[in-house]
Amino acid sequence: MSQFEAVLFDAGDTLIRLSGSGETLLHRAAASLGVDPLDPEETARVWQRVLARSSTAEELAKGRDLSNARHREVWTALYTFAGCEQLAPGLSEELYALTVSAGSWEAFPDTLPILMALRDRGLPVGIVSDTGFDLRPAMDLLGLSPFVDTVVMSFEQGICKPAVEVFLTACDRMRVRPERTLMVGDNPLTDSGAVAAGLHVFLLPPPVRTGPRGLRHILSLV
């Protein structure tokens, strides 16, 4: 018999991710503005600057996932800093709108099969995500919502992982004890906060560009 009675998941880069490369998103955003194709090399450099800065302590300290308004403000400022406006005026705002659109997200190939398998085993599933916008429309579109029992998002709670309150809130909603809950994520700095809340944690390596996420390993634990 499994020691776990429920499973929590991080969302971004664990169950879902933005579809296509960053450069592809920039080209799509530019096309929405009616701009001719962007210079590929400069577009790549702009996206690399976005990636290099987005996970720094300085950016994370700006509280971008604590509210809708703050999320938009911080990310558009980052896109501008990275050079989006030099590629095309208005590109920062258009890129932001694209990244928060439900249609811009995809599930990993093994996401739905794993959620279905957990449902078949009678285990409730929750999602705990640091996000400044609502992920539920994307989950609806991808067919994941019927297999998720609760979604705890930082912008609604006003608090981010690794705070223990995030994980305890999800456990309370699912009516399961923390020590009987498995947390699955990809970020050791945030998702591992579940340990302090009394949960067990399974951390995934960074995702590869194509193919399954490696979620099948969860089934051996539950």
Secondary structure as the mmCIF struct_conf table of DSSP 4:
data_model
#
loop_
_struct_conf.conf_type_id
_struct_conf.id
_struct_conf.beg_label_comp_id
_struct_conf.beg_label_asym_id
_struct_conf.beg_label_seq_id
_struct_conf.end_label_comp_id
_struct_conf.end_label_asym_id
_struct_conf.end_label_seq_id
BEND BEND1 GLN A 3 GLN A 3
BEND BEND2 GLU A 5 GLU A 5
STRN STRN1 ALA A 6 PHE A 9
STRN STRN2 GLY A 12 GLY A 12
TURN_TY1_P TURN_TY1_P1 ASP A 13 LEU A 15
STRN STRN3 ILE A 16 LEU A 18
BEND BEND3 SER A 19 GLY A 20
HELX_RH_AL_P HELX_RH_AL_P1 GLY A 22 SER A 32
TURN_TY1_P TURN_TY1_P2 LEU A 33 GLY A 34
HELX_LH_PP_P HELX_LH_PP_P1 VAL A 35 ASP A 39
HELX_RH_AL_P HELX_RH_AL_P2 PRO A 40 SER A 54
TURN_TY1_P TURN_TY1_P3 SER A 55 SER A 55
BEND BEND4 THR A 56 THR A 56
HELX_RH_AL_P HELX_RH_AL_P3 ALA A 57 LEU A 60
TURN_TY1_P TURN_TY1_P4 ALA A 61 LYS A 62
TURN_TY1_P TURN_TY1_P5 ARG A 64 ASP A 65
BEND BEND5 LEU A 66 LEU A 66
HELX_RH_AL_P HELX_RH_AL_P4 ASN A 68 ALA A 82
TURN_TY1_P TURN_TY1_P6 GLY A 83 GLY A 83
HELX_RH_AL_P HELX_RH_AL_P5 CYS A 84 LEU A 87
BEND BEND6 ALA A 88 ALA A 88
TURN_TY1_P TURN_TY1_P7 PRO A 89 GLY A 90
HELX_RH_AL_P HELX_RH_AL_P6 LEU A 91 THR A 99
TURN_TY1_P TURN_TY1_P8 VAL A 100 VAL A 100
BEND BEND7 SER A 101 SER A 101
HELX_RH_3T_P HELX_RH_3T_P1 ALA A 102 SER A 104
STRN STRN4 TRP A 105 ALA A 107
TURN_TY1_P TURN_TY1_P9 PRO A 109 ASP A 110
HELX_RH_AL_P HELX_RH_AL_P7 THR A 111 ASP A 120
TURN_TY1_P TURN_TY1_P10 ARG A 121 GLY A 122
STRN STRN5 VAL A 125 SER A 129
BEND BEND8 GLY A 132 PHE A 133
HELX_RH_AL_P HELX_RH_AL_P8 ARG A 136 LEU A 141
TURN_TY1_P TURN_TY1_P11 LEU A 142 GLY A 143
HELX_RH_3T_P HELX_RH_3T_P2 SER A 145 PHE A 147
BEND BEND9 ASP A 149 ASP A 149
STRN STRN6 THR A 150 MET A 153
HELX_RH_AL_P HELX_RH_AL_P9 SER A 154 GLN A 157
TURN_TY1_P TURN_TY1_P12 GLY A 158 GLY A 158
TURN_TY1_P TURN_TY1_P13 LYS A 161 PRO A 162
HELX_RH_AL_P HELX_RH_AL_P10 VAL A 164 MET A 174
TURN_TY1_P TURN_TY1_P14 ARG A 175 ARG A 175
HELX_RH_3T_P HELX_RH_3T_P3 PRO A 178 ARG A 180
STRN STRN7 THR A 181 GLY A 185
BEND BEND10 ASP A 186 ASP A 186
TURN_TY1_P TURN_TY1_P15 PRO A 188 THR A 190
HELX_RH_3T_P HELX_RH_3T_P4 ASP A 191 ALA A 197
TURN_TY1_P TURN_TY1_P16 GLY A 198 GLY A 198
STRN STRN8 HIS A 200 LEU A 203
HELX_LH_PP_P HELX_LH_PP_P2 LEU A 204 VAL A 208
BEND BEND11 ARG A 209 GLY A 211
BEND BEND12 GLY A 214 GLY A 214
HELX_RH_3T_P HELX_RH_3T_P5 LEU A 215 SER A 220
TURN_TY1_P TURN_TY1_P17 LEU A 221 LEU A 221
#
